[in-house]
Amino acid sequence: MPDLSDNILTERGLPPSGAGRVLVVACGALAHEIVALKSLNGWDHLDLQCLPAILHNHPEKITDAVVAAVEEHRADYARVFVAYADCGTGGYLEAACKKLGVEMIRGPHCYAFFEGVDAFEQRGEITSFYLTDFLARQFDAFVWKPLGLDRHPQLLEMYFGHYETLVYMAQTDDPALTAKAEACAERMGLTFERRFTGYGELATALANA
C-alpha cells in the first residue's frame, strides 16, 4: 500500500451528494488504519482527507490546518469528523472543533486511543516511549532524523535518557513491523515491549461517525 501520510489526500468511493456522506479529516499517520477500517466495514459513504503526518512535529500548525480542511469541504457533506486527538495542540483543536460543530477523537494522542484512553491513563507511564505501526515504519523520517540523531548521536542521552521502555502498540500482527520496532528500541537503548491494540477507539469513533 502506498504511503498516504505525506500529502493531503482525498479518497472518494462515490461522488459526494451531501446527504448521508461523511468526510473524515484525519492525521496522515492514521491513513492506513482508516483505509483498512473503511474497506473492512464497507463504509462506502465515508470519504477521507488526510493532512500531512509531519504536522505532528509542529503541533501549533495542526488546528489551523484542520479548520481550513473542514471549512473547505463541509458544505459537500452531511457530517464531518476529525480523526485527531489533542495531539499536542494544548486544547486549541478541541476548542476549534466545538466552534465548528464537528466531533473529534477523545484523548491526548493516538497512543491513548489505540490502547483505550481510560486504560492508557490508568497506566500512568512516564518512562515509556511509544510507537504505532506508522512510527515503526517511519521511525527515521519522523523521529531519528528530525531530532538530528543521524548527525549527532551524542544527543540520544539528552532526548531519551529518562525513558526505560519502548512500547510498540501494534495495530496489525505483522512480524516485520515488530522486528522494526524492536530494532528501534535497541538503537535507543530501551527495553522492548509489544502490545497488540488493534484499532482501539479509532474503530469505535469512526463507526459512530
VOPAGU-2260 file (C-alpha; in pm, 1 decimal, decimal comma):
REM VOPAGU-2260
SITE   aa  ch    i         X         Y         Z
SITE  MET   A    0       0,0       0,0       0,0
SITE  PRO   A    1     143,2     344,3     -85,9
SITE  ASP   A    2     240,2     584,1     189,7
SITE  LEU   A    3     -59,0     814,0     236,1
SITE  SER   A    4      87,4    1024,8     512,1
SITE  ASP   A    5     293,3    1295,2     350,0
SITE  ASN   A    6      40,6    1468,3     126,5
SITE  ILE   A    7    -316,2    1584,5     153,3
SITE  LEU   A    8    -518,8    1300,6      10,3
SITE  THR   A    9    -889,0    1273,8     -59,3
SITE  GLU   A   10   -1016,7     923,0    -124,0
SITE  ARG   A   11   -1371,0     910,2    -256,7
SITE  GLY   A   12   -1555,3     590,0    -324,3
SITE  LEU   A   13   -1859,6     775,8    -463,2
SITE  PRO   A   14   -1920,6    1136,2    -566,1
SITE  PRO   A   15   -2034,5    1331,7    -259,7
SITE  SER   A   16   -2400,4    1413,6    -273,2
SITE  GLY   A   17   -2422,5    1573,2      71,0
SITE  ALA   A   18   -2699,6    1360,8     216,6
SITE  GLY   A   19   -2563,2    1065,2     410,2
SITE  ARG   A   20   -2199,3    1121,1     323,5
SITE  VAL   A   21   -1930,1    1167,0     586,1
SITE  LEU   A   22   -1589,5    1328,4     545,3
SITE  VAL   A   23   -1312,5    1223,8     781,6
SITE  VAL   A   24   -1037,8    1483,7     814,7
SITE  ALA   A   25    -751,0    1280,3     951,3
SITE  CYS   A   26    -389,4    1284,0    1051,4
SITE  GLY   A   27    -180,8    1120,4     779,2
SITE  ALA   A   28     -35,0     887,0    1042,3
SITE  LEU   A   29    -378,4     720,6    1058,3
SITE  ALA   A   30    -428,9     683,8     683,9
SITE  HIS   A   31    -350,2     311,5     656,7
SITE  GLU   A   32    -570,8     228,4     952,9
SITE  ILE   A   33    -869,4     433,4     833,7
SITE  VAL   A   34    -848,4     292,6     481,0
SITE  ALA   A   35    -835,5     -58,2     629,8
SITE  LEU   A   36   -1138,8       5,1     851,2
SITE  LYS   A   37   -1328,8     162,8     561,0
SITE  SER   A   38   -1268,2    -145,3     346,5
SITE  LEU   A   39   -1333,5    -393,2     626,5
SITE  ASN   A   40   -1668,0    -237,8     718,1
SITE  GLY   A   41   -1786,4    -139,8     371,0
SITE  TRP   A   42   -1811,2     228,0     461,6
SITE  ASP   A   43   -1866,9     348,0     105,5
SITE  HIS   A   44   -2037,3     662,2     234,3
SITE  LEU   A   45   -1714,9     773,4     404,1
SITE  ASP   A   46   -1451,4     987,2     232,8
SITE  LEU   A   47   -1106,4    1052,5     369,3
SITE  GLN   A   48    -890,3    1362,4     356,7
SITE  CYS   A   49    -551,9    1323,9     524,2
SITE  LEU   A   50    -333,1    1610,2     634,6
SITE  PRO   A   51      45,5    1559,0     636,2
SITE  ALA   A   52     161,5    1347,1     927,6
SITE  ILE   A   53     468,3    1568,8     961,3
SITE  LEU   A   54     240,5    1828,2    1122,7
SITE  HIS   A   55     297,8    1631,6    1442,7
SITE  ASN   A   56     645,3    1780,8    1450,1
SITE  HIS   A   57     475,7    2124,0    1450,0
SITE  PRO   A   58     157,3    2077,4    1657,7
SITE  GLU   A   59      98,3    2451,6    1663,6
SITE  LYS   A   60       1,8    2419,6    1294,9
SITE  ILE   A   61    -247,8    2134,4    1333,9
SITE  THR   A   62    -550,6    2337,2    1442,1
SITE  ASP   A   63    -532,8    2584,2    1153,5
SITE  ALA   A   64    -484,5    2301,9     901,9
SITE  VAL   A   65    -784,7    2109,5    1035,0
SITE  VAL   A   66   -1005,4    2418,7    1042,9
SITE  ALA   A   67    -912,7    2503,3     682,5
SITE  ALA   A   68    -993,4    2148,9     564,2
SITE  VAL   A   69   -1328,6    2140,0     745,6
SITE  GLU   A   70   -1434,1    2480,7     617,2
SITE  GLU   A   71   -1332,5    2396,2     261,2
SITE  HIS   A   72   -1536,3    2077,1     235,7
SITE  ARG   A   73   -1816,8    2079,8     491,8
SITE  ALA   A   74   -2080,5    2212,2     251,9
SITE  ASP   A   75   -2046,8    1893,9      44,6
SITE  TYR   A   76   -2112,8    1656,5     334,8
SITE  ALA   A   77   -2383,0    1569,9     580,5
SITE  ARG   A   78   -2120,7    1534,7     851,4
SITE  VAL   A   79   -1750,7    1596,7     907,4
SITE  PHE   A   80   -1548,6    1403,0    1163,9
SITE  VAL   A   81   -1197,2    1496,3    1275,4
SITE  ALA   A   82    -969,0    1196,6    1324,5
SITE  TYR   A   83    -724,2    1367,0    1556,0
SITE  ALA   A   84    -689,7    1360,4    1930,9
SITE  ASP   A   85    -542,3    1667,1    2103,8
SITE  CYS   A   86    -202,6    1579,3    1953,7
SITE  GLY   A   87      -6,0    1847,5    2133,5
SITE  THR   A   88    -234,1    2138,8    2043,9
SITE  GLY   A   89    -292,6    2228,1    2408,4
SITE  GLY   A   90    -670,2    2214,0    2379,4
SITE  TYR   A   91    -688,2    2450,4    2081,7
SITE  LEU   A   92    -802,3    2179,0    1842,0
SITE  GLU   A   93   -1085,4    2073,0    2072,2
SITE  ALA   A   94   -1198,8    2434,3    2109,4
SITE  ALA   A   95   -1188,5    2484,9    1733,2
SITE  CYS   A   96   -1389,3    2167,2    1669,7
SITE  LYS   A   97   -1653,7    2275,5    1920,1
SITE  LYS   A   98   -1677,9    2613,0    1747,1
SITE  LEU   A   99   -1711,9    2440,9    1408,8
SITE  GLY   A  100   -1967,8    2194,8    1546,1
SITE  VAL   A  101   -1769,7    1885,4    1447,7
SITE  GLU   A  102   -1661,1    1589,2    1658,7
SITE  MET   A  103   -1307,9    1462,8    1713,1
SITE  ILE   A  104   -1146,7    1163,3    1883,6
SITE  ARG   A  105   -1119,8    1195,0    2258,8
SITE  GLY   A  106    -786,2    1166,1    2432,0
SITE  PRO   A  107    -442,3    1329,2    2434,3
SITE  HIS   A  108    -290,9    1142,7    2137,3
SITE  CYS   A  109    -314,6     831,9    1920,2
SITE  TYR   A  110    -125,2     611,8    2168,4
SITE  ALA   A  111    -408,0     666,7    2415,1
SITE  PHE   A  112    -698,9     597,5    2182,0
SITE  PHE   A  113    -533,8     292,4    2026,6
SITE  GLU   A  114    -497,7     134,4    2369,1
SITE  GLY   A  115    -816,3     288,3    2503,6
SITE  VAL   A  116    -799,3     627,9    2672,0
SITE  ASP   A  117    -911,8     509,3    3014,3
SITE  ALA   A  118    -674,1     212,2    3016,6
SITE  PHE   A  119    -386,3     428,0    2895,2
SITE  GLU   A  120    -440,7     691,4    3162,1
SITE  GLN   A  121    -465,9     429,7    3435,4
SITE  ARG   A  122    -120,1     301,8    3349,1
SITE  GLY   A  123      33,5     638,1    3429,7
SITE  GLU   A  124     350,1     554,3    3239,7
SITE  ILE   A  125     607,1     832,2    3238,4
SITE  THR   A  126     920,1     640,7    3135,1
SITE  SER   A  127     781,4     478,7    2818,0
SITE  PHE   A  128     835,3     587,7    2459,3
SITE  TYR   A  129     559,4     475,8    2220,8
SITE  LEU   A  130     549,2     356,5    1863,4
SITE  THR   A  131     249,2     271,4    1646,5
SITE  ASP   A  132     257,0      79,6    1317,8
SITE  PHE   A  133     307,3     409,7    1138,5
SITE  LEU   A  134     600,2     517,0    1355,0
SITE  ALA   A  135     759,9     174,2    1333,2
SITE  ARG   A  136     757,1     216,0     953,3
SITE  GLN   A  137     862,1     581,1     958,3
SITE  PHE   A  138    1092,3     596,2    1261,9
SITE  ASP   A  139    1386,6     751,3    1080,3
SITE  ALA   A  140    1175,8    1011,6     898,7
SITE  PHE   A  141     965,1    1119,7    1196,1
SITE  VAL   A  142    1191,8    1061,7    1498,2
SITE  TRP   A  143    1557,4     992,1    1428,0
SITE  LYS   A  144    1632,4    1249,7    1157,1
SITE  PRO   A  145    1413,5    1538,2    1284,5
SITE  LEU   A  146    1591,1    1513,4    1620,7
SITE  GLY   A  147    1928,0    1519,0    1445,7
SITE  LEU   A  148    2031,9    1180,3    1581,5
SITE  ASP   A  149    2157,1    1070,0    1240,6
SITE  ARG   A  150    2411,2    1352,6    1256,4
SITE  HIS   A  151    2463,2    1389,7    1630,6
SITE  PRO   A  152    2418,2    1052,4    1804,2
SITE  GLN   A  153    2552,9    1202,1    2126,6
SITE  LEU   A  154    2213,5    1372,2    2165,9
SITE  LEU   A  155    2046,7    1035,9    2232,0
SITE  GLU   A  156    2103,3    1055,9    2607,1
SITE  MET   A  157    1968,1    1410,4    2623,4
SITE  TYR   A  158    1646,6    1321,4    2442,1
SITE  PHE   A  159    1578,5     974,0    2578,0
SITE  GLY   A  160    1787,0     934,8    2892,6
SITE  HIS   A  161    1480,6     937,2    3117,8
SITE  TYR   A  162    1299,6     665,3    2919,8
SITE  GLU   A  163    1322,9     299,9    3017,9
SITE  THR   A  164    1093,8     114,5    2777,6
SITE  LEU   A  165     988,2     138,9    2416,2
SITE  VAL   A  166     626,3      24,5    2392,1
SITE  TYR   A  167     515,9     -80,4    2045,3
SITE  MET   A  168     136,9     -50,7    2018,6
SITE  ALA   A  169      68,8    -277,5    1724,2
SITE  GLN   A  170    -239,8    -221,1    1511,3
SITE  THR   A  171    -164,1    -527,0    1297,9
SITE  ASP   A  172       1,0    -859,9    1366,1
SITE  ASP   A  173     299,3    -802,0    1139,6
SITE  PRO   A  174     627,9    -975,9    1232,9
SITE  ALA   A  175     827,2    -744,0    1006,5
SITE  LEU   A  176     693,9    -433,0    1182,1
SITE  THR   A  177     756,3    -593,1    1519,7
SITE  ALA   A  178    1116,0    -652,9    1418,1
SITE  LYS   A  179    1149,8    -289,8    1308,8
SITE  ALA   A  180    1007,1    -166,2    1637,4
SITE  GLU   A  181    1238,3    -391,0    1835,4
SITE  ALA   A  182    1534,7    -259,8    1635,0
SITE  CYS   A  183    1427,5      94,9    1725,5
SITE  ALA   A  184    1431,5       1,4    2093,4
SITE  GLU   A  185    1780,3    -140,9    2055,5
SITE  ARG   A  186    1904,8     176,1    1886,1
SITE  MET   A  187    1763,4     383,5    2170,1
SITE  GLY   A  188    1897,5     153,8    2440,8
SITE  LEU   A  189    1549,0      80,7    2575,7
SITE  THR   A  190    1371,0    -233,1    2688,2
SITE  PHE   A  191    1120,7    -351,7    2428,2
SITE  GLU   A  192     752,8    -426,7    2492,0
SITE  ARG   A  193     487,0    -508,2    2233,9
SITE  ARG   A  194     116,7    -455,9    2298,1
SITE  PHE   A  195    -135,2    -560,8    2037,2
SITE  THR   A  196    -404,2    -292,0    2048,5
SITE  GLY   A  197    -569,2    -335,3    1709,4
SITE  TYR   A  198    -751,4     -20,8    1602,2
SITE  GLY   A  199    -881,9      52,0    1951,6
SITE  GLU   A  200   -1109,9     351,0    1992,1
SITE  LEU   A  201   -1031,3     469,5    1640,0
SITE  ALA   A  202   -1263,8     196,5    1513,6
SITE  THR   A  203   -1535,4     292,6    1762,2
SITE  ALA   A  204   -1510,7     662,4    1680,7
SITE  LEU   A  205   -1533,9     602,3    1305,9
SITE  ALA   A  206   -1825,3     362,0    1348,2
SITE  ASN   A  207   -2011,3     629,5    1542,7
SITE  ALA   A  208   -1927,3     885,8    1275,1
